[in-house]
Amino acid sequence: MLPLLASATTPRTAPEPSDLFLFAAAVLAVWFVRRSLRKRFRDRGPK
């Protein structure tokens, strides 16, 4: 009976494209939320 993962593993030499995409999406999400919150509180003004 063959093992479920019969393929040989290789050492990682660089990040996968999906890793780079997830990092870019996280950076854009943080930027968008910070921009939205700053605009929200700037428009509201001090009480």
C-alpha positions as CSV (number, residue, x, y, z in Angstrom):
1,M,0.0,0.0,0.0
2,L,1.4,3.4,-1.0
3,P,1.5,6.2,1.6
4,L,-0.9,9.1,1.1
5,L,1.9,11.6,0.5
6,A,4.3,9.8,-1.8
7,S,5.9,12.9,-3.3
8,A,9.3,14.0,-2.1
9,T,9.5,17.4,-0.5
10,T,12.0,20.0,-1.5
11,P,13.3,22.9,0.6
12,R,11.7,26.2,0.1
13,T,13.9,28.7,-1.6
14,A,11.4,31.5,-2.1
15,P,7.8,32.4,-1.0
16,E,5.0,31.0,-3.0
17,P,3.0,33.5,-5.2
18,S,0.0,32.9,-2.9
19,D,2.0,34.0,0.1
20,L,3.0,37.3,-1.6
21,F,-0.6,37.8,-2.6
22,L,-1.9,37.3,0.9
23,F,0.7,39.7,2.3
24,A,-0.2,42.4,-0.3
25,A,-3.9,41.9,0.5
26,A,-3.2,42.3,4.3
27,V,-1.2,45.5,3.6
28,L,-4.0,46.9,1.5
29,A,-6.7,46.0,4.1
30,V,-4.8,47.7,6.9
31,W,-4.2,50.7,4.8
32,F,-7.9,50.9,3.8
33,V,-9.1,50.5,7.4
34,R,-6.7,53.1,8.7
35,R,-7.7,55.6,6.0
36,S,-11.4,55.0,6.7
37,L,-11.1,55.4,10.4
38,R,-9.0,58.6,10.1
39,K,-11.6,60.1,7.7
40,R,-14.4,59.1,10.0
41,F,-12.9,60.7,13.1
42,R,-11.6,63.8,11.2
43,D,-15.1,64.5,9.9
44,R,-16.7,64.0,13.3
45,G,-14.3,66.6,15.0
46,P,-13.7,67.0,18.7
47,K,-16.7,67.3,21.0
